Amino acid sequence: MKIFTLLIFIVILNFLLFANKTYAENSLEDYLNDFYTKTNEASKILEEIQTNLKEGSRVNVCSKQRQAARIGLSANESLIKAFELNQTEAPTSSLRSSQRRWEALLNDC
């Protein structure tokens, strides 16, 4: 019984000591997942707007377009943080281009 208790204590201690490494690795994945999730969400909103416009409805187009742009800008920020966390050079021209596109959608409605 004492051996079993000692083994349980060692296992729990290992989880506590090495948990920080796991969290550090996950934060990069979290930023990337956040980027993909937000990009997909913004794209769906823009597709919905496109469908509504094709059907002749202009209801809430500007507000939805701004919503998609805000989500897209937030996705860009997540991607930049992921590059910083990974300590790799970000493709600045692509990121700037994407940033300008989202800003144009936000401001030009």
Phi, psi and omega in degrees: 000321180294324180293318179298315178297319179295318178297317178298317180299317180295318179297314180296320178298319178298317179298319180291321182288324186258010181292326182299322179297320179295318180295323180295319179291324182289331184294325175297314178297323179297316179296318179294317177297320178298317178300310182294320180296313181291322178297316179296320180296316179296319179296320178296320178296317180294323176295321178297318178298315181299317178297315180298319180293322178296329179276357177092005181264129178247018182290127176060021183297312183295317181294321178292323179295318177295321178298314179298320180294318179297319178294318179296319177296321177295323177296319177299318179298321178296320179294319178298317178296324178295317177296318179296318181294323180280352180056044176239158181282127180282148175286087190299322181295320178293318180294320178295319179298315179295318179300314180296321180296314180294320178296322177296318178295325181290320188265337187256064178231000000 
